[in-house]
Structures are given as C-alpha cells and as structure tokens.
Amino acid sequence: MKSSRERAGRDFIARHGETVFNAARRLQGDAVHTPLTRNGFIQADEMGRALRAELGPRPTLTLWASPTGRALQTLAVIAEHLELDWHDTKTDPRLVEIGMGSWGGRYYDDVIREVGPVINPATGLLQPAPDGERYDSIAARVGGWLAESDSPGDRLVIMHGMSSRVLRGVMTGADTHPEYRAPIAEGLPQGSIVRIEAGVESLIHRGSGKAPA
C-alpha cells in the first residue's frame, strides 16, 4: 500500500451530521439506519458550503461513503452543493463505525450505570464493548480499504466519529495509542471536514456537532 505521502491526490475526510441516535444519547456504533436530525441536515449544508468554497462547482472528485443511511444522507446534501451526482458514490463496509456489540443501540446512561464511564473524557474515545470491535481491528479494515481503493485524484469520504479518527491516524502516521494499539487522530465534532495531502492533515471545516459517536 502506498503511504498517504506518496498518494497522487487529496483526501477530504468528513464526519456525518447529527442523527436521531445522537440526539437521544444512544450508542450508535455500526447501526445501519439512524437518520439525520434537522441539526444533522444543517451540518451537512454547512459542510457542502465549505467544500464548495474550497473546491468550486463540479470538482473532479471521487465520492466515497460508509454504506449507512446517515453517511449517505450527509453526502447527498454535500453533492448537491458541489453539483455532483450522488449516484456515482462508491460505498464500502470497511468505512462503517466501530461495532459496539451488545452495547449498540442502548442509551449511554443505561450502559454507564452498569459498567461505568464508556467515554474517555481526555481523548473522547469510546471504550470498546466486551463483545465489540477493537481499534486495532478498525485500523486493519480501513487500511485494507486504503490499499484497495488507491487511485490518482481527489476523494471525498463520508464516515463516522471513531472510525474516521483511525483512518486519519493511519493516513497521517499518527502514534499508536498505547491502550488501543492503533494510530488514532484527534477527535472532531460531527459535521467536520479535514484535508489530507501528502500525509499532512488540515482542517477545512469544524462542525457544530457534540456527540462522541
């Protein structure tokens, strides 16, 4: 696999907008159907405007997304701003969010009452569920996607909070987290977009979302 420093093109990595699960404080994980809230659509609009300002209309851009409703909804709004055809989107299950196992879909407060804190306040990282996915597994799957999807040109990738942090960490050569054994980038709010070019990350737009995942 080529490193991000060798890739001929820029990668715009974005986190989807707020969903009904986020608003209700439920652990979303790799759930497929969790639609955007009105705030989520507002965030997607802001992302579209930011990318339009950055790239102009009808940019030469390959569209990629996690095959979840919230990622595809977010991309639909962004594609309209960019005057691109959403139907050209490529999806890959390796771009989905961290799998939360038996915690998935449950209210944060209920899980916290049972097991204690599930979000590290210093890093914003979710504690993996006992039967859930580990961060090194996320690194392996997103690394596999990077190896197989590599091609010249710019890409836009719409995905999720935890999995995008690992993808960005892999692409920028971030240090391996001592506990989770994976390169993990800084957390960003929902609706945020970064640009990674030659292995260097720049913030394009900081979203207004608050939910961790």
Backbone torsions as a table, in degrees:
resi	resn	phi	psi	omega
1	MET	NA	133.6	173.7
2	LYS	-68.1	144.5	172.6
3	SER	-76.1	163.9	178.7
4	SER	-62.9	-24.0	178.9
5	ARG	-72.3	-20.5	-178.7
6	GLU	-98.0	-14.4	-174.5
7	ARG	-69.4	136.2	179.9
8	ALA	-89.5	81.5	-179.9
9	GLY	155.9	167.6	179.2
10	ARG	-105.8	149.0	176.8
11	ASP	-117.8	123.9	175.4
12	PHE	-103.1	110.3	-176.0
13	ILE	-105.1	124.5	-174.5
14	ALA	-129.1	149.4	176.2
15	ARG	-102.2	132.7	-176.6
16	HIS	-59.2	168.2	178.8
17	GLY	-79.7	172.6	-178.0
18	GLU	-58.2	143.8	179.5
19	THR	-118.9	173.1	177.5
20	VAL	-63.1	-32.4	176.3
21	PHE	-66.9	-43.6	178.3
22	ASN	-59.2	-46.2	-177.0
23	ALA	-64.1	-32.7	-179.2
24	ALA	-90.0	-0.2	-178.1
25	ARG	58.6	54.3	174.2
26	ARG	-113.9	145.9	178.1
27	LEU	-71.8	115.3	-171.3
28	GLN	-87.9	-47.6	179.3
29	GLY	54.2	-136.5	-175.9
30	ASP	-93.6	21.3	175.8
31	ALA	-55.6	141.7	-173.2
32	VAL	-86.1	-44.0	-170.7
33	HIS	-113.0	89.4	175.0
34	THR	-135.0	92.0	-171.0
35	PRO	-67.3	161.3	178.2
36	LEU	-69.4	149.0	168.6
37	THR	-85.0	177.9	174.4
38	ARG	-61.1	-39.5	175.5
39	ASN	-61.1	-37.6	178.3
40	GLY	-61.4	-40.8	178.2
41	PHE	-69.1	-36.7	175.7
42	ILE	-61.5	-43.1	178.6
43	GLN	-62.9	-40.5	177.9
44	ALA	-63.5	-38.4	176.3
45	ASP	-61.7	-44.2	179.2
46	GLU	-62.0	-39.5	178.2
47	MET	-64.1	-42.8	179.2
48	GLY	-62.2	-41.8	178.7
49	ARG	-65.4	-40.0	-179.7
50	ALA	-65.0	-41.6	179.7
51	LEU	-72.2	-33.6	175.6
52	ARG	-62.2	-42.2	178.3
53	ALA	-65.1	-34.2	-178.3
54	GLU	-78.0	-40.5	-168.8
55	LEU	-113.5	-16.9	-176.4
56	GLY	79.6	-179.9	-179.5
57	PRO	-76.5	149.0	174.6
58	ARG	48.8	51.0	178.3
59	PRO	-69.4	155.5	173.2
60	THR	-79.2	103.6	-167.4
61	LEU	-151.0	124.5	174.2
62	THR	-83.8	128.7	-177.6
63	LEU	-94.9	127.5	176.9
64	TRP	-128.5	148.6	176.5
65	ALA	-153.9	152.6	163.3
66	SER	-60.5	143.0	-177.5
67	PRO	-81.0	39.5	177.7
68	THR	-106.2	153.3	-177.7
69	GLY	-57.7	-41.5	-175.8
70	ARG	-67.5	-35.9	177.2
71	ALA	-71.1	-42.2	-178.1
72	LEU	-70.9	-34.8	175.1
73	GLN	-63.8	-45.4	179.0
74	THR	-59.2	-45.0	-179.1
75	LEU	-65.7	-34.2	179.2
76	ALA	-59.0	-42.0	179.5
77	VAL	-68.5	-44.5	-179.8
78	ILE	-62.3	-43.4	-179.1
79	ALA	-61.3	-35.1	177.8
80	GLU	-63.8	-42.8	177.4
81	HIS	-61.4	-38.5	-176.9
82	LEU	-84.9	-4.7	-177.3
83	GLU	60.1	42.5	176.5
84	LEU	-113.5	157.3	-177.5
85	ASP	-86.4	111.4	179.1
86	TRP	-56.0	-29.9	-177.1
87	HIS	-67.6	-11.8	176.1
88	ASP	-84.6	0.3	-176.4
89	THR	-62.7	137.5	171.7
90	LYS	-100.8	137.9	177.8
91	THR	-120.6	156.4	177.5
92	ASP	-151.8	129.1	-178.5
93	PRO	-63.7	-16.1	178.2
94	ARG	-72.9	-6.5	178.0
95	LEU	-95.8	4.5	-177.5
96	VAL	-72.5	173.1	-179.0
97	GLU	-76.8	166.0	175.7
98	ILE	-53.0	134.5	177.2
99	GLY	-78.1	126.1	-174.7
100	MET	-99.5	9.6	175.6
101	GLY	55.3	-135.8	-177.0
102	SER	-71.5	-10.5	174.1
103	TRP	-81.3	-17.7	-175.2
104	GLY	-60.6	132.1	178.5
105	GLY	86.2	-10.8	-178.6
106	ARG	-85.5	159.0	176.8
107	TYR	-71.5	137.9	177.3
108	TYR	-51.4	-47.8	-174.9
109	ASP	-60.1	-37.7	-179.6
110	ASP	-67.0	-42.5	179.7
111	VAL	-67.8	-40.5	180.0
112	ILE	-62.8	-38.8	178.1
113	ARG	-62.1	-32.2	-177.8
114	GLU	-82.6	-42.0	-168.9
115	VAL	-122.3	-5.5	-175.4
116	GLY	93.4	-170.5	-175.9
117	PRO	-55.7	139.4	177.5
118	VAL	-115.3	-1.9	176.8
119	ILE	-123.9	127.2	176.6
120	ASN	-74.4	116.6	-176.1
121	PRO	-65.7	-23.9	-178.7
122	ALA	-79.2	-34.5	-174.7
123	THR	-112.4	-17.5	-175.4
124	GLY	74.4	10.3	-178.5
125	LEU	-84.6	142.3	174.7
126	LEU	-76.8	137.7	171.7
127	GLN	-72.0	126.1	177.7
128	PRO	-60.5	140.7	175.1
129	ALA	-69.4	154.6	179.3
130	PRO	-54.0	-36.2	178.8
131	ASP	-108.6	20.8	-177.4
132	GLY	-100.7	-170.5	-176.9
133	GLU	-86.0	146.4	177.3
134	ARG	-99.3	157.4	-176.7
135	TYR	-66.4	-32.4	177.8
136	ASP	-67.8	-29.1	174.5
137	SER	-68.9	-37.6	175.9
138	ILE	-62.5	-44.1	179.9
139	ALA	-59.3	-39.0	179.9
140	ALA	-66.2	-42.4	-177.1
141	ARG	-73.6	-41.2	178.9
142	VAL	-70.2	-31.2	174.6
143	GLY	-64.5	-37.6	175.7
144	GLY	-64.4	-40.2	176.5
145	TRP	-62.7	-43.9	179.4
146	LEU	-58.5	-42.8	-177.6
147	ALA	-65.9	-38.6	-174.4
148	GLU	-87.3	-21.4	-176.8
149	SER	-97.8	-2.8	-174.2
150	ASP	-61.3	126.6	175.4
151	SER	-159.4	156.0	-179.8
152	PRO	-63.2	152.6	175.0
153	GLY	108.4	169.2	-177.3
154	ASP	-81.6	148.4	178.4
155	ARG	-133.5	147.9	169.5
156	LEU	-116.1	127.2	-177.2
157	VAL	-124.0	119.1	178.2
158	ILE	-103.9	121.3	-178.4
159	MET	-147.3	-135.6	-163.7
160	HIS	-130.7	174.8	-174.4
161	GLY	-63.9	-60.3	-176.3
162	MET	-74.2	-45.3	-176.8
163	SER	-67.3	-32.5	177.2
164	SER	-70.1	-32.0	177.0
165	ARG	-64.2	-38.0	178.0
166	VAL	-71.5	-44.5	177.6
167	LEU	-57.5	-46.9	179.4
168	ARG	-63.3	-36.8	177.4
169	GLY	-64.4	-42.5	177.2
170	VAL	-62.4	-44.1	-174.1
171	MET	-72.0	-28.0	-177.6
172	THR	-102.2	0.7	179.5
173	GLY	69.3	37.0	180.0
174	ALA	-64.1	157.7	177.6
175	ASP	-63.1	148.1	176.5
176	THR	-72.6	128.6	179.4
177	HIS	-65.7	131.1	-173.3
178	PRO	-64.6	-29.4	-179.6
179	GLU	-91.6	-41.3	-172.0
180	TYR	-96.9	-4.3	170.6
181	ARG	57.0	40.9	178.2
182	ALA	-150.3	150.0	173.7
183	PRO	-74.5	124.2	-174.2
184	ILE	-131.1	123.9	-179.9
185	ALA	-81.3	170.9	177.5
186	GLU	-59.8	143.7	176.6
187	GLY	-73.3	146.9	177.4
188	LEU	-133.7	151.2	-179.4
189	PRO	-65.9	162.2	173.0
190	GLN	-57.6	145.1	-179.6
191	GLY	84.8	9.2	-179.5
192	SER	-91.0	153.7	178.2
193	ILE	-135.0	134.4	171.1
194	VAL	-120.1	158.9	172.2
195	ARG	-113.7	130.9	174.2
196	ILE	-116.7	119.7	-178.7
197	GLU	-136.0	124.5	-178.0
198	ALA	54.2	37.1	177.1
199	GLY	79.8	3.9	-177.6
200	VAL	-111.5	129.7	-177.3
201	GLU	-98.2	137.6	174.5
202	SER	-130.8	140.8	178.7
203	LEU	-80.9	123.7	177.5
204	ILE	-93.1	-40.6	-178.6
205	HIS	-154.4	129.6	175.4
206	ARG	-96.3	118.9	-177.2
207	GLY	-74.2	172.6	-177.0
208	SER	-102.5	4.4	-178.8
209	GLY	-72.4	164.8	-176.4
210	LYS	-128.5	-26.7	-172.0
211	ALA	-65.9	142.9	-179.0
212	PRO	-71.3	-36.9	-177.7
213	ALA	-162.3	NA	NA
